[in-house]
Amino acid sequence: MNATTFSSPVFVKDGNCIVREIVSIDGAIDFLEEWPESRRDLIHKTALKACYDAHDGYKPVSVVRQAFISFAKRACILEDPAAVMPWISPSKSGSESEAV
């Protein structure tokens, strides 16, 4: 685990009802930057700021993970890991998860 990796993944639904596994600050930034502007609010802005602050070394990764979870709960896109995990199978290399 490196300095930008979450302690455990966060699973969220994207706009296409596909579950995405977010495992790092960069993944959270990518997801938040792709979020439709019409659906952005203060919690989105706060989560994105936390991501950039942590990326620059001003906040710990744990703060980003919690901010991202708060955003996902508010947006009603947070998925329960227990419900998602049975659908994830290891890749052939064993180093990453396949798309859900």
GROMACS elastic network, one bead per residue, 0.5 to 0.9 nm:
[ bonds ]
;  ai    aj funct       b0    kb
    1     4     6  0.80128   500
    1     5     6  0.59597   500
    1     6     6  0.81766   500
    1     7     6  0.81827   500
    2     5     6  0.55074   500
    2     6     6  0.87563   500
    3     6     6  0.84563   500
    3    24     6  0.89953   500
    3    60     6  0.88209   500
    3    61     6  0.74096   500
    4    23     6  0.86952   500
    4    24     6  0.55223   500
    4    25     6  0.55202   500
    4    26     6  0.75796   500
    4    54     6  0.81060   500
    4    55     6  0.74148   500
    4    60     6  0.87836   500
    4    61     6  0.62159   500
    5     8     6  0.82395   500
    5     9     6  0.87112   500
    5    23     6  0.58433   500
    5    25     6  0.65643   500
    5    26     6  0.86646   500
    5    61     6  0.71951   500
    6     9     6  0.62370   500
    6    10     6  0.83401   500
    6    22     6  0.83128   500
    6    23     6  0.53489   500
    6    24     6  0.52172   500
    6    25     6  0.74357   500
    6    61     6  0.64172   500
    6    62     6  0.68952   500
    6    64     6  0.84490   500
    6    65     6  0.64433   500
    7    23     6  0.80817   500
    7    24     6  0.89001   500
    7    61     6  0.84145   500
    7    62     6  0.75300   500
    7    65     6  0.84025   500
    8    22     6  0.89637   500
    8    23     6  0.68314   500
    8    65     6  0.88329   500
    9    21     6  0.61429   500
    9    22     6  0.55436   500
    9    24     6  0.78823   500
    9    65     6  0.86926   500
    9    81     6  0.83146   500
   10    20     6  0.82065   500
   10    21     6  0.57987   500
   10    22     6  0.51066   500
   10    23     6  0.64984   500
   10    65     6  0.77737   500
   10    68     6  0.82863   500
   10    69     6  0.71910   500
   10    78     6  0.77497   500
   10    79     6  0.78341   500
   10    80     6  0.86814   500
   10    81     6  0.75254   500
   11    19     6  0.63750   500
   11    20     6  0.56003   500
   11    22     6  0.61586   500
   11    23     6  0.87725   500
   11    77     6  0.84361   500
   11    78     6  0.61522   500
   11    79     6  0.52017   500
   11    80     6  0.70669   500
   11    81     6  0.64662   500
   11    84     6  0.77218   500
   12    18     6  0.81747   500
   12    19     6  0.54087   500
   12    20     6  0.53565   500
   12    21     6  0.66661   500
   12    22     6  0.75997   500
   12    69     6  0.89584   500
   12    72     6  0.68467   500
   12    76     6  0.88745   500
   12    77     6  0.52258   500
   12    79     6  0.52639   500
   12    80     6  0.86387   500
   13    16     6  0.75301   500
   13    17     6  0.53412   500
   13    18     6  0.53921   500
   13    20     6  0.60645   500
   13    21     6  0.89590   500
   13    72     6  0.87960   500
   13    76     6  0.86657   500
   13    77     6  0.50238   500
   13    78     6  0.66584   500
   13    79     6  0.69007   500
   14    17     6  0.54864   500
   14    18     6  0.55914   500
   14    19     6  0.63555   500
   14    20     6  0.68386   500
   14    31     6  0.84344   500
   14    35     6  0.86252   500
   14    77     6  0.72765   500
   15    18     6  0.73653   500
   15    35     6  0.85882   500
   16    19     6  0.86399   500
   18    99     6  0.84271   500
   18   100     6  0.68075   500
   19    77     6  0.89261   500
   19    79     6  0.76399   500
   19    84     6  0.80681   500
   19    99     6  0.77596   500
   19   100     6  0.57114   500
   20    99     6  0.71778   500
   20   100     6  0.68976   500
   21    27     6  0.85344   500
   21    97     6  0.83839   500
   21    99     6  0.81941   500
   21   100     6  0.83120   500
   22    25     6  0.83232   500
   22    26     6  0.87716   500
   22    27     6  0.54820   500
   22    28     6  0.61390   500
   22    31     6  0.82477   500
   23    26     6  0.83800   500
   23    27     6  0.63831   500
   23    28     6  0.76877   500
   23    65     6  0.88078   500
   24    27     6  0.51317   500
   24    28     6  0.62778   500
   24    29     6  0.86337   500
   24    61     6  0.81993   500
   24    64     6  0.89175   500
   24    65     6  0.81627   500
   25    28     6  0.51041   500
   25    29     6  0.61375   500
   25    30     6  0.86189   500
   25    51     6  0.59097   500
   25    52     6  0.82241   500
   25    54     6  0.75565   500
   25    55     6  0.68540   500
   25    61     6  0.71423   500
   25    64     6  0.69753   500
   25    65     6  0.78698   500
   26    29     6  0.50295   500
   26    30     6  0.61318   500
   26    31     6  0.85937   500
   26    51     6  0.78917   500
   26    55     6  0.79766   500
   27    30     6  0.51284   500
   27    31     6  0.61870   500
   27    32     6  0.85945   500
   28    31     6  0.51197   500
   28    32     6  0.60574   500
   28    33     6  0.84563   500
   28    47     6  0.87645   500
   28    48     6  0.79913   500
   28    51     6  0.71559   500
   28    64     6  0.82957   500
   28    65     6  0.83101   500
   28    68     6  0.70046   500
   29    32     6  0.51545   500
   29    33     6  0.59396   500
   29    34     6  0.84989   500
   29    47     6  0.88032   500
   29    48     6  0.64140   500
   29    51     6  0.62378   500
   29    52     6  0.76499   500
   30    33     6  0.52010   500
   30    34     6  0.62156   500
   30    35     6  0.87466   500
   31    34     6  0.52232   500
   31    35     6  0.63509   500
   32    35     6  0.50894   500
   32    36     6  0.86718   500
   32    40     6  0.89627   500
   32    44     6  0.71849   500
   32    45     6  0.87887   500
   32    47     6  0.80653   500
   32    48     6  0.64342   500
   32    68     6  0.87155   500
   33    36     6  0.81789   500
   33    37     6  0.88837   500
   33    48     6  0.79333   500
   34    37     6  0.84867   500
   35    38     6  0.85882   500
   35    39     6  0.72129   500
   35    40     6  0.71306   500
   35    44     6  0.87634   500
   36    39     6  0.54566   500
   36    40     6  0.66497   500
   37    40     6  0.52202   500
   37    41     6  0.86942   500
   38    41     6  0.85445   500
   39    44     6  0.86954   500
   39    75     6  0.84938   500
   40    43     6  0.78845   500
   40    44     6  0.56262   500
   40    45     6  0.71740   500
   41    44     6  0.52666   500
   41    45     6  0.62752   500
   41    46     6  0.86772   500
   42    46     6  0.60438   500
   42    47     6  0.85545   500
   43    47     6  0.60693   500
   43    48     6  0.85117   500
   43    67     6  0.80698   500
   43    68     6  0.89109   500
   43    70     6  0.75036   500
   43    71     6  0.56498   500
   43    74     6  0.78205   500
   44    47     6  0.51744   500
   44    48     6  0.61245   500
   44    49     6  0.85439   500
   44    67     6  0.87455   500
   44    68     6  0.82297   500
   44    70     6  0.89496   500
   44    71     6  0.58158   500
   44    72     6  0.88208   500
   44    75     6  0.89410   500
   45    48     6  0.51833   500
   45    49     6  0.61031   500
   45    50     6  0.85921   500
   46    49     6  0.51051   500
   46    50     6  0.61472   500
   46    51     6  0.86456   500
   46    67     6  0.73793   500
   46    71     6  0.85382   500
   47    50     6  0.50750   500
   47    51     6  0.62762   500
   47    52     6  0.88454   500
   47    64     6  0.68193   500
   47    65     6  0.88207   500
   47    66     6  0.86181   500
   47    68     6  0.55785   500
   47    69     6  0.88117   500
   47    70     6  0.80266   500
   47    71     6  0.65945   500
   48    51     6  0.50206   500
   48    52     6  0.63843   500
   48    53     6  0.85964   500
   48    64     6  0.84681   500
   48    67     6  0.84168   500
   48    68     6  0.81103   500
   49    52     6  0.51832   500
   49    53     6  0.60203   500
   49    54     6  0.85254   500
   49    64     6  0.89615   500
   50    53     6  0.50114   500
   50    54     6  0.60593   500
   50    55     6  0.84272   500
   50    58     6  0.87733   500
   50    59     6  0.70322   500
   50    61     6  0.89778   500
   50    63     6  0.71513   500
   50    64     6  0.55276   500
   50    67     6  0.70708   500
   50    68     6  0.87045   500
   51    54     6  0.52324   500
   51    55     6  0.60498   500
   51    56     6  0.86334   500
   51    59     6  0.82705   500
   51    61     6  0.81851   500
   51    63     6  0.85418   500
   51    64     6  0.55128   500
   51    65     6  0.86310   500
   51    67     6  0.84530   500
   51    68     6  0.84725   500
   52    56     6  0.61845   500
   52    57     6  0.86006   500
   52    58     6  0.86332   500
   52    59     6  0.88160   500
   52    64     6  0.89886   500
   53    56     6  0.51611   500
   53    57     6  0.62779   500
   53    58     6  0.50741   500
   53    59     6  0.56661   500
   53    60     6  0.86637   500
   53    64     6  0.87579   500
   54    58     6  0.52377   500
   54    60     6  0.57548   500
   54    61     6  0.61854   500
   54    63     6  0.81055   500
   54    64     6  0.69422   500
   55    58     6  0.75661   500
   55    59     6  0.79197   500
   55    60     6  0.89476   500
   55    61     6  0.85001   500
   56    59     6  0.79642   500
   57    60     6  0.73089   500
   59    62     6  0.83081   500
   59    63     6  0.66647   500
   59    64     6  0.76850   500
   60    63     6  0.55836   500
   60    64     6  0.70372   500
   61    64     6  0.51371   500
   61    65     6  0.63226   500
   61    66     6  0.87547   500
   62    65     6  0.51186   500
   62    66     6  0.62622   500
   62    67     6  0.85918   500
   63    66     6  0.52245   500
   63    67     6  0.60807   500
   63    68     6  0.85267   500
   64    67     6  0.50342   500
   64    68     6  0.59922   500
   64    69     6  0.84980   500
   65    68     6  0.51343   500
   65    69     6  0.61764   500
   65    70     6  0.86642   500
   66    69     6  0.50282   500
   66    70     6  0.61796   500
   66    71     6  0.86269   500
   67    70     6  0.50641   500
   67    71     6  0.62312   500
   67    72     6  0.86491   500
   68    71     6  0.50380   500
   68    72     6  0.61419   500
   68    73     6  0.86095   500
   69    72     6  0.50016   500
   69    73     6  0.60820   500
   69    74     6  0.85553   500
   69    78     6  0.71206   500
   70    73     6  0.51697   500
   70    74     6  0.61986   500
   70    75     6  0.85881   500
   70    78     6  0.89120   500
   71    74     6  0.51992   500
   71    75     6  0.61376   500
   71    76     6  0.85388   500
   71    77     6  0.87203   500
   71    78     6  0.86428   500
   72    75     6  0.50482   500
   72    76     6  0.59660   500
   72    77     6  0.51910   500
   72    79     6  0.86688   500
   73    77     6  0.62855   500
   73    78     6  0.54209   500
   73    79     6  0.88982   500
   74    77     6  0.78705   500
   74    78     6  0.85829   500
   75    78     6  0.77997   500
   76    79     6  0.86822   500
   79    82     6  0.86855   500
   79    83     6  0.75119   500
   79    84     6  0.72369   500
   80    83     6  0.54174   500
   80    84     6  0.65122   500
   80    85     6  0.87886   500
   81    84     6  0.50314   500
   81    85     6  0.57763   500
   82    85     6  0.55351   500
   82    86     6  0.74818   500
   83    86     6  0.68416   500
   83    87     6  0.80827   500
   84    87     6  0.56469   500
   84    88     6  0.68918   500
   84   100     6  0.77956   500
   85    88     6  0.52942   500
   85    89     6  0.82808   500
   86    89     6  0.76509   500
   87   100     6  0.63935   500
   88    97     6  0.64314   500
   88    98     6  0.63597   500
   88    99     6  0.73638   500
   88   100     6  0.60062   500
   89    97     6  0.63670   500
   89    98     6  0.62637   500
   89    99     6  0.87464   500
   89   100     6  0.86196   500
   90    93     6  0.77932   500
   90    94     6  0.53850   500
   90    95     6  0.74438   500
   90    96     6  0.64735   500
   90    97     6  0.52556   500
   90    98     6  0.64617   500
   91    95     6  0.67606   500
   91    96     6  0.58624   500
   91    97     6  0.57971   500
   91    98     6  0.58644   500
   92    95     6  0.81043   500
   92    96     6  0.87013   500
   93    96     6  0.73929   500
   94    97     6  0.78224   500
   97   100     6  0.84103   500
